[in-house]
Amino acid sequence: MQEDIDVVENENVKEEAPVATVGLLFDLDTLACNGHELMFDVLKKAVDKKGTKLTKFYYAKSCMTRNISTLVPELIEDLKLKKAVEEDIIETVKSAYSEALLKDAKLTDGVVALVKAAQKEDFAVGVFSSLDEESAALLLEKVGLANLDITVCPYSPRTVNSFIGEHWRRLAVELSVQPESCLAVTSDNNSCKAALSSGMRVVVLPTEMSSFQDFGGANMIVDELSSSVIKASLKLLERD
């Protein structure tokens, strides 16, 4: 009888999953999806309604590495937008951007291979997004990342970008990984600097709009995402 009890008890014992000591972090909106392009389209529509044209050159130079809440007042002044109300434009842009992500987001080539390679090396994987948790989950499903055990951490409600170091540190905390043991993959210089300021190793995949930017301090700059990025990052994180 004792043997039967032992068998039942052993069947109920669950092995604890190992705690990851390294992390892979990236911005779901801009790195994994075409967020920079979508934001340009949203801003352009908002500006065009005020009788002014927004060019890709102006956007790439003055807008894409800015927080919307601080950008809009300068945008109104620079483009001489008539009868523009800051708060209205800010809320319109944020709402339209969220809708655009859920409707028109496209997965960046190589993201799935990157995540799978990282998880094979026991990386915890986390992303943050301007979307709320429910909407971010829908976006993960839309672009084919829903089944890859990825932790999602929304931005602060005040922001719509990954240019603040606290976002990166907070996501590391969510993953229970020290920032210095994290690899951050970014697509623009401000998010690169934010991740570096958090003590992380940084890989940059420039987009068409960010390719002119200075990525000084980045550990690697790549022209595509693949499993080879993880192999190289093991040395950056001193796990070779």
BELRA-V690439 format. One record per backbone hydrogen bond with DSSP energy under -1.0 kcal/mol. NH is the residue of the N-H (numbers start at 1). CO is the residue of the C=O. E is the energy in kcal/mol with one decimal. If there is no record, write none. Layout:
BEGIN
{{NH:CO:E} {NH:CO:E}}
END
This chain:
BEGIN
{{5:1:-2.1} {6:2:-2.5} {7:3:-2.3} {8:4:-2.2} {9:5:-2.6} {10:6:-2.5} {11:7:-1.8} {12:8:-1.1} {23:181:-1.7} {24:124:-2.8} {25:183:-2.8} {26:126:-1.4} {28:128:-2.3} {31:27:-1.5} {32:27:-1.8} {35:29:-1.4} {35:33:-1.2} {38:34:-2.1} {39:35:-2.6} {40:36:-2.0} {41:37:-2.1} {42:38:-2.2} {43:39:-2.9} {44:40:-2.9} {45:41:-2.1} {46:42:-2.0} {47:43:-2.6} {48:44:-3.1} {49:45:-1.5} {50:47:-1.6} {51:48:-1.9} {52:47:-1.5} {59:55:-2.3} {60:56:-3.0} {61:57:-2.1} {62:58:-3.0} {63:59:-2.3} {64:59:-2.3} {66:63:-1.7} {71:67:-2.4} {72:68:-2.3} {75:71:-2.5} {76:72:-2.6} {77:73:-1.6} {78:74:-3.4} {79:75:-2.4} {81:76:-1.9} {89:85:-2.2} {90:86:-2.7} {91:87:-2.4} {92:88:-2.3} {93:89:-2.8} {94:90:-2.4} {95:91:-2.3} {96:92:-2.6} {97:93:-2.5} {98:94:-1.9} {99:95:-2.0} {100:96:-2.3} {101:97:-2.3} {102:98:-1.9} {103:99:-1.5} {104:100:-3.6} {105:101:-1.4} {108:32:-3.1} {111:108:-1.7} {114:110:-2.2} {115:111:-2.7} {116:112:-2.7} {117:113:-2.2} {118:114:-2.1} {119:115:-2.7} {120:116:-1.9} {122:119:-1.5} {123:118:-2.4} {124:22:-2.6} {126:24:-2.6} {127:151:-3.0} {128:26:-1.2} {136:132:-3.0} {137:133:-2.0} {138:134:-1.6} {139:135:-2.2} {140:136:-2.5} {141:137:-1.9} {142:138:-2.5} {143:139:-2.2} {145:140:-3.2} {148:145:-1.5} {151:125:-2.5} {153:127:-2.3} {155:129:-2.6} {159:156:-2.0} {167:164:-1.5} {169:165:-2.2} {170:166:-2.8} {171:167:-1.9} {172:168:-1.9} {173:169:-2.1} {174:170:-2.0} {175:171:-1.5} {176:173:-1.2} {177:172:-2.4} {181:178:-2.1} {182:179:-1.9} {183:23:-3.3} {184:201:-3.2} {185:25:-2.6} {186:203:-2.7} {192:188:-1.7} {193:189:-2.5} {194:190:-2.2} {195:191:-2.2} {196:192:-2.4} {197:193:-2.4} {199:196:-1.9} {200:195:-1.9} {201:182:-2.2} {203:184:-2.9} {204:220:-2.5} {205:186:-2.9} {211:207:-1.1} {213:210:-2.0} {218:215:-2.1} {219:202:-1.7} {220:202:-1.6} {222:204:-2.8} {229:226:-1.4} {231:227:-1.6} {232:228:-2.2} {233:229:-1.9} {234:230:-1.4} {236:232:-1.2} {237:233:-2.3} {238:235:-1.4} {239:234:-3.9}}
END
